[in-house]
Each structure stands twice: as C-alpha cells, then as structure tokens.
Amino acid sequence: MGLFAALTKSALAKKAIDEGRKPENQAKIKSAIASMRNKKGGSAGKAGRG
C-alpha cells in the first residue's frame, strides 16, 4: 500500500506542477494570491524583498 500511495502522491504533484505552468492558470493563481493578501491587510509577504 505504501508504494501505491507514494505513486499517487507523485502523480498528483506532477499534475499540479504541469497545470501551474500554464499561463491562464498562472493568472488565476496570481489573482487568488492578491485577493488573499488584500483580505489580510495589504502588505503580507513583502517584508525583506527589493
């Protein structure tokens, strides 16, 4: 069972990475992150950059 679980997790991770590389999905991800940051108060995650 352990081998099957590892293969399943690996396949799901590959699918997520492949989908994340598509430009239309990158735009969706960026907008979701931006909306989460706005809900938290604006500048979350920007400390120490730039």
CORFENUR-V971716 format. One record per residue. N is the residue number from 1. SS is DSSP state (~ for helix, > for strand, _ for the rest). Layout:
N_SS ; N_SS
This chain:
1__ ; 2_~ ; 3_~ ; 4_~ ; 5_~ ; 6_~ ; 7_~ ; 8_~ ; 9_~ ; 10_~ ; 11_~ ; 12_~ ; 13_~ ; 14_~ ; 15_~ ; 16_~ ; 17_~ ; 18_~ ; 19_~ ; 20_~ ; 21__ ; 22__ ; 23_~ ; 24_~ ; 25_~ ; 26_~ ; 27_~ ; 28_~ ; 29_~ ; 30_~ ; 31_~ ; 32_~ ; 33_~ ; 34_~ ; 35_~ ; 36_~ ; 37_~ ; 38_~ ; 39_~ ; 40_~ ; 41__ ; 42__ ; 43__ ; 44__ ; 45__ ; 46__ ; 47__ ; 48__ ; 49__ ; 50__
